[in-house]
Amino acid sequence: MDLFEKLHTNLGPLGKHSELSEGYFMFPKLEGDIAPRMKFKGREVLTWSLNNYLGLANHPEVRKADAEAAAKWGAAYPMGARMMSGQTDLHEQLENELAEFVGKESAYLLNYGYQGIMSAIDALLDRKDVVVYDSECHACIIDALRMHLGKRYVFPHNDIENCEKQLQRAVKLAEETGGGILVITEGVFGMTGDQGKLAEIVKLKEKYPFRLLVDDAHGFGTMGKTGAGTGEEQGVQDQIDLYFSTFAKSMASIGAFIAGDANVIRYLKYNMRSQIFAKSLPMLLVEGALKRLELLRSQPELKDNLWKIVNALKNGLIEKGFSIGKSNSPVTPVVLNGTVGEAATLSKDLRETYNIFCSVVIYPVVPKGMIILRLIPTAVHTLEDVAETIAAFEAIKEKLTSGQYRSSELAMSFGE
């Protein structure tokens, strides 16, 4: 088969119906200022799909700082990679402030989260090393491990008993190869909303020699007393050897960082290919991140407002009989039963009839017969938004269980 011809056979359930799904279910276009209410296909919708946890995307101080930085520096400065000509005092200042905030000796600023953690894992491991990781780790971690030339062992999601079994296998192999062991998990799992069992994994350090890397993209800024993350929430931040987060969630920006012992971070600075061979993060994003971090530290009411909405949304959904799985973070998945076609019809009805926009997760991301409506609460949502959404969810659930979506023309077109 021709290289390009075979691509058409791997589009996925909705991709196979791109004439129906593209622009509506896949690659939808939200318009207007980033806010709980935006425009979708000319209609105002209540939006629960933006990773803007603390509402910083349109915070007036953030907008002012971004605009002033853009006027001062433009979008290009500094030119060149950090190692060559892209180093500045502000890059170092941001790294120092991030390290202090998450309780680590040192931090390294990264251009992007996805490529950043991939490159960090690649730099940390050689073929002698063994990896033990949670089965639900984000795609960026899975992609990094695909590059690993050594052995990797996976444990079922948050199954600590099985994690220990994999560690036993890892220790035996590492003794033979002379390598080390890296355990990888997440602080908050972005699809299910449950926290990684960091405290229980850390406890295993008493029995097994390993280092722990935590991807806390959804926990940074949202979890813990100060917002320093899920490690702070569980009281084990000091036992996390490498702490990673992106700016794409609570910071509502672009960029990422990794923090840990100074000697490890220094090693990464000289060995992370995604940073060595890439242009430095533009100054306007660095100054913008400094302002966002300042607000995160100085305005705890942002996180308080977020959790007020989170608790109201979750409690309201549970009271109405909805399942939200084991979520114990702001990420709120609503679990329903139905086919891909029913999910498409439900999503369209939710957006057109009830003016609610949220992410719809279907097979193959979740098992066949399951639909997840993923809600991302923010500090700028209101209790009225919560009540409106729960009422809409009650209506669509009744339609789903009564079979109304199954017989729709859209559902039928998926041939299920």
N, C-alpha and C positions, 0 to 999 in steps of 0.2 A: 504493500500500500504506500502511496506517496506520502511524504512527511507531512505536508499540509492537509491533504485530504483526510487523514486519520483524526485530525483535530476536531472535526465536526462531529465525531462520534462520542466525544467526552465533554459535552456541554453541561451535563447535570439535568435534573428534572425540570427546572424552570427554563434553563438555557435552551432545551430542546423546543421550547415554545416561545422563543425570543420575540416573535411577532406579537405575542400576548403579554409577555412579562417585562421586556426591556423598557425602561423609562417609567414603569409603574411599580413592579415588584423588585426588579433588578435595576440598579443604577438610577434610582429615583432622584428628582431634582427638587430640593427644598430651597425656597427663595426668601429673601428678606433678612433683616437683622437676626443674628443668632439669639433665640429667645424661646420660651415655652410655646409661643404661638407664631407659626411661620406660614408661608404660602406653599401649597402643593397643587400643581395643575390649576392655578387661579383660585383655589379655595383655601381659606384659613383653616389650619389644622393645629390641634393641640399635640405638641411633639414630645415624645418620650424616647428619642433615639440619639440624642446628642451627648457625647462624653464631655460634658461641661459641668461636672459635679458641683463646683463651688460658685458657678455663675460668673466666672472671671472673663469669659469671652467678650462680654460687652460691659464689663465694669468700667465706669467712667475714668478711674485712675489708670486702668490698664490701657484703655483706648488712647488716653493722653500720652502715656509713656511710649506706646508703640508709635504713635504719630511723630512725637518729638525725636525718637531714635531714628525713624526713617528719614526725617528731614535732616538730621545731623550727619548720619552715616551713609544714607542710601541703602540699596539692597546688596551691594557687592562687597563692601569692606568687612573683614580683611580678605585680601586675595591670597590664595594658597593654602596648603595644608598647615595644621598646627605646628608640625615638626619643622617646617621649612620657613614660612613667612606669615602664618595665620595666627600666631600667638599674641594675646593682648592681656593687659592687666584685668580687664573686665571678665574675660574668660576664666582667669585664675580666681578672681573674686567670687564668681558664681560657683565654681567648684568648691571653694573653701566654705562658702555659706551652706551649700547642699550637704557637704560632709558633716558639718557641725549639726545641722538640723536632724539628720538621720542617725547621729551618734557614731560616726565612723572617722577614722584617722584622715582619710583622703578620698577624693572623688575625681572622676574623669568625665568630662562633658562629651556627649555623643551627638552626632548630627540627627540620627533617627533612632527610634526604639527598635523597630524590626531588624534592621541591618546591624544595629549596635549590639544587641544581645547575641545575634548569630556570630558576629565577629569576635565577641568576648569569649564565647564558648569555644570557638575554633582556636583562639590563641591559648586558652588555658590547657587544652588537652593534646596529648600525642597518642600514638597507637598503643602504648603500654597502659594508658589510663582507662579506668572503668567508670561508666556513668550509671547511676540509678535515678530514675525519674518517674514522676506521676503521669499516668496515662492521659490525663486531661490537660497536660501542659499546652500552652498556646502554640500555634503553627510556627512561630518564629523559633521556638526552642526545638520543635520537631525537625525543622529544616536544618538547624545547626547540627543536630545529632546525625542527620543523614550524611554530613560531611566527615563525621568522626570515624577514623580508621580503626579504632579499638572497639571493645565490647561494650554494649549497653544493655541494661536490664530495666524493664518497665514494671511498675507495680500498679494494680487497679486503684482508681481514684481514691485518695485519702485512706487507703487500706494500710494501716501502720504495721499490722501483723505480717502482711505480705511484703511490705517495704523492708522489714527486718530480714525476711527470707532472702530477698534480693541482695541485701547488704552482706549476708553470709556468703552468698555465691561470689559477690564482688571481692570480698576480702581474700577468699581462696585464690581467685584468679590474679588479683593484684600482687599477691605474694609470689606467684609464679613469674609474672611479667616484670616485677619491680616498679610498677606504676602506682599512681594514687587513685583515690575514689572521690568523685564529685556527685553529690545528691542535688537534684534540681526539682524545685516545686514552685508554686505560686502563692503569693500572699492572699489574694482574692482571685478566684477563678471567674473570668469574665462572662462565661455563658451561664453557669449555674448560680453564681453569686455566693457560694460557700467559701469559707476561708480554708487555706491549706493548714494542715495540722502541724504547724511549725514547732510548737512546744513539745509535741510528742516525737517529732523527728529529732529535735535537738537532744532530747533525753537519750536517744540511741547513740549519741556521741560518747556516752559513758562506756559503751561496749564495743564500738566499732570506730576505726580511724577514717573519718571522711571530712570533707569540706562541704558546706551548704551554700548554694546559690539560690536566692529567692527573687523571682520576678514579681514585683509588687505594683504593677502598672495601675491597678484599680484600687490599691490600698493606700498609696501615697497621697496624703492630703485629706483622706476620708476616714482612715482608721487610726485608733490610738488617741490618747488624751490630747496630744499636741498636733496630731495629724501626721506624725512621723512614720506611720505605716502599721502594717499588720503585726510586725515583730513587736512594736511598742504595745499594740493592743493585747498581745499574748504574753508580754513580759519577757521576751527572748531576743530583743533587737541586738543585744551584744553578742549573741551566739550565732548570728547570721554572718557568715564569712564574707559573702559578696551580696550586696543589696543593689538591685537594679530597679529603675522606674523610668517611665516615659513622661514627657511634658504634655502628651496628647490627651490626658484625662483631666485631672484636677487643675492642671496649669493652663489648659485650653490653648496650647501652642504647639510648636514643633521642636523636637530635640529630645534628649534623654540623658541619663547619667548612670554610672556604676560606681559604687562606693565600697571601701573595705580597708584593710591594712595598707599602710603607705607603700610598703615594698611590693605588694601585689599590684596596686594601681600603677606604680611606676613601671612594672613589667608590662602591663597592658598598654601603657602609652607608647611603648616601643615595639609592640607586637600586634596590635589590632589593625589588620589590613584595611578595614573599612574607614579608619580614621587617618592612617598614614598616607593613604592614596586618595583622600577626598578633601575637598575644600573645607576650610574651617566654617563652623556655624556662623552665619552673618551676624554682625553686631546688633542689628535691630532686634533679632531674636534673643540675643544674650541680654541686652538691656531690658527687653520685655519680660524675660524669665526672672530677672532680678526683682522687678516690680511685683510680679505674681508671687514670688516666694516671700517677699516682704508682707504682702497682704495676707498670705496664708498663715504667716506667723503672728501678725499683729491684729487680725480680725477673726478671732475664734467664732464669732457669731455666724460666719459663713458656713462653717461645718455644723454648727448648731442648727441653722436653718435647714441644711441638707437633711439632717437626721430627723427633724420634725416632719418633713415631707416623707422620708423613707418609712418612718414608723406609722404614719397615718395611712400611707398607701398599702403597706403590708398587712397591717391590722384590718383594714377595710376589706381587702381581698379575702383574707382568711375568714372573716366573719360572714362573707357571702358564699363560702364554700369552695373557693378557688385553691388550687395547690400551687405553692411557690417553692416547692422542693425544700432544700436545706439551706436556703440563702440566709446568711447572717452578715450581710454587707449591703451597701446601697443597690447593687445589681438585683433586680427583681424579675425572675422568670415566672411567667404564668403558664402552667402546663395543661394542655388540652389534648384530646384524642381526635384524630382525623387524618384524612389523606392529603396528599400534596394539592390535589384539585380543590378540596374543601378549604385548605389553608389559603389558597389564592383567592377564592371567593370570599372567605371571611375577611381577609385583609382588605380587599376592595370595598366591601360593605363597611368595614370599620372606618375607612378613610372617606368614603363618599357620603354615607348616611349619618355617621356619628362624628365625623371630623376629628378622628383620633389617628395619629401617625406613630407607629412603633415598629420595631424590627420583628419580622416573622421568621422563625427558624424551622426548617423542615429537613426531611431526609435528603442527602445522606449525613448531614451534620448531626441529626438526632435519628433514632431508630424509626423505621417505617411505622406509620400509625400514630406518631406523636407530633404535636405542634407546640412550639414554644413562642409565646409573645414576650419579648424581652423589653422590660421597661427600665430606663435609666433616669431616676429622679435627680433633680438638681436643687440647689439652694434658692433658685429663682422661680420654681413652681409654687403654686399656692394650694391651700386646702380645698379651694373651690375646684381647681384643676383635678385634684384627687377624686373628689365626689363625682365630677362629670365623667371621669374615666371609668370608675367602678360601675356606674350606672350603664355606660356603654358596653362594658364587658359582660354584665349580666344579660343584656339584650342579645349579644352575639353568641353567648354560650347557649342560650335557649334555642336560638336558630340552629346552632351546630348539632345539639343533641336531638332536636326534632327532625333532622335530616333535610332542612331547607337548603343548606349549602350543597349537599350531595347531588341534588337534582338540577342545579343551576347550569346554564349553558357553558359558563367558564369552567366549572369543575368537570363537566362532561368532555370538554375539549382536551383534557389531559389524559383521557383514555383509561381512567382507573375504574 
